[in-house]
């Protein structure tokens, strides 16, 4: 039977997985046991390592004690190296803030800047908004992400932004991703992938590198088509 239940999982674990949209075994395997376990911990459940092995064993179609030593070591390594995870805001909330970031991108385009906009939010409240200003300020450092991070730090009088979410219309580059990691921003939500310079998975993934002590979870694809359309219009006009 593919529907998750008790046994082997505890009722509280089954209920929490249901909150994540995981009701059946194929959904758990597609979701990844590592990700599911880490999110269960974030949800406040007092889950132990035994729950992780229960989830793994379900996906491996065996009992926890039947997992070979090599397989256990492999899964343990996967768990240790798994990128940061988070429970992200509802889709409607992410769309709302991304629309504001897209409005910033449009402003950048009007000024002849590559159209990228960013919003920094603390517990649902906007702290700062910005768009690319590299051309006008003669500085490659004036990416939208860098500006909202600096502005928010001044507002909060703290360079640590661990309670903040960053919305940006284009996948951050290595420079911006490094600043995001340094600021310990909680979550990054970006619209379109950047296949040439993206540092959140397209070219490299700074947020998944555990050697950098990353604390930032990443979610992509929110209004991606709209972001790409703004970029395409901008570069088409430039070519003309």
Order of alpha helices (4+ residues) and beta strands (2+ residues): alpha-alpha-alpha-alpha-alpha-alpha-beta-beta-alpha-alpha-beta-alpha-beta-beta-alpha
